[in-house]
Amino acid sequence: MSATATAALLPFHRALIEEEEISAVLEVLRSGWLTTGPRVKEFEAEFAKYTEASHAVAFSSCTAALHLALAAIGITEGDEVIVPTMTFASSGEVVLYFKARPVLVDCQKGSFHVDHEQIARAITGRTRAILPVHFAGYPCDMDAILSIAREHGLKVIEDAAHALPSRYKNKIVGTLGDITCFSFYATKTLTTGEGGMATTENAELAERMRILSLHGISKDAWKRYTAEGTWRYDILETGYKYNLTDLQAALGLAQLAKCDAMRQRRAAIAKRYSEALSPLEAYDVPRAPDHTQHAWHLYVLQVNLAALRIDRNRVIDELKKRGIGTSVHFIPLHLHTLYQRQLGYRSGQFPNAEEKFGRAISLPIYPGLTGQETDRVIEALHDIAREFCA
Ligand SMILES: Cc1ncc(COP(=O)(O)O)c(C=O)c1O
């Protein structure tokens, strides 16, 4: 295909919504009860079972889950929480909600994952928690992170927005740290449009998150309009309106039932991409350690700048010209205005993250991507490598 021809855009993401999801949502619409109710409770129970967790609390987003996970462990003004710079806005902003400080750390050299040695060096007398991010969908080095946390008496709140279903040494992500937070945002591996879930082994933390997620009202707030419920309620403390709806939970239950099948399909696409692209000098393909299972939420290709006459941004433009939608994960937090103006971070401070960011392109990877569409992406990348080789 010529570089100037415009083809219909192959989107970066397309959710797999089939009859099961549609009829589950219709059933809720017909039931007359749309917000938090029996479907949310069922979704929490099924999600806990799937992640082998003792407790699962549903939220309106992963950001909300991360916020109340930090509230549940008692983060307050002046505390420090260690956060990788290679992450989305949410992981850092939830710390700022408390007037606490997100202490940013770099990636391991050559990796998108946080460097645990730098975590250890960033600990001060004010550090309360570590917030590792399972970037792209395979887990961080959790043995190292948990051992640092134990040694210093810190809590571990995992940002598992990308990590469903992921495994670390045969344990599914969901029970490794103190609280694990998942995202069901539109592009995630399981979607409810917007939504999130926190899992934990600690009943008290679960209860605290549950109460805070619905106005700080005593635990059965959602039941007050049901036959077993009562109109009486007590506001225990300042809470939030962070509840998931039954409409979203119905969608989530249908998606959860095919979570493994959807992962298999993404893994097959990743394999196909890697086989077709690794022989090219122009690109480096992603690799995950053998002791992990990758959820393949993202397939992040790295542009080999020495092998091309163009940079990463231009490769994205060239892909777009060829009708391929892509994205970039992530612009490291320390490069953003907020982090530079308010927290004093500066460009150049975390070279490993900047090096990864400067070469990263996230390719389309979703269960509904057909073999033909996968080939279209591959052909476009081959075409660009031929046209712009150094
Ligand atoms: C690493 C990471 N953490 C947290 C979030 C926030 O998820 P949500 O949109 O469900 O709040 C995202 C969303 O893209 C993310 O990529």
The ligand as an SDF file (V2000), in Angstrom:
LIG
                    3D

 16 16  0  0  0  0  0  0  0  0999 V2000
   -1.9160    2.0200   34.8060 C   0  0  0  0  0  0  0  0  0  0  0  0
   -3.3070    2.5730   34.9830 C   0  0  0  0  0  0  0  0  0  0  0  0
   -3.7520    2.7930   36.2240 N   0  0  0  0  0  0  0  0  0  0  0  0
   -4.9860    3.2730   36.4580 C   0  0  0  0  0  0  0  0  0  0  0  0
   -5.8500    3.5460   35.4160 C   0  0  0  0  0  0  0  0  0  0  0  0
   -7.1850    4.1290   35.7220 C   0  0  0  0  0  0  0  0  0  0  0  0
   -8.2470    3.2990   35.3800 O   0  0  0  0  0  0  0  0  0  0  0  0
   -9.7180    3.8810   35.3500 P   0  0  0  0  0  0  0  0  0  0  0  0
   -9.8960    4.5820   34.0300 O   0  0  0  0  0  0  0  0  0  0  0  0
  -10.6020    2.6770   35.4750 O   0  0  0  0  0  0  0  0  0  0  0  0
   -9.8790    4.8060   36.4950 O   0  0  0  0  0  0  0  0  0  0  0  0
   -5.4420    3.3160   34.1040 C   0  0  0  0  0  0  0  0  0  0  0  0
   -6.3520    3.6060   32.9890 C   0  0  0  0  0  0  0  0  0  0  0  0
   -6.0480    3.6600   31.8500 O   0  0  0  0  0  0  0  0  0  0  0  0
   -4.1360    2.8230   33.8760 C   0  0  0  0  0  0  0  0  0  0  0  0
   -3.6820    2.5920   32.6380 O   0  0  0  0  0  0  0  0  0  0  0  0
  1  2  1  0
  2  3  1  0
  2 15  2  0
  3  4  2  0
  4  5  1  0
  5  6  1  0
  5 12  2  0
  6  7  1  0
  7  8  1  0
  8  9  2  0
  8 10  1  0
  8 11  1  0
 12 13  1  0
 12 15  1  0
 13 14  2  0
 15 16  1  0
M  END
$$$$
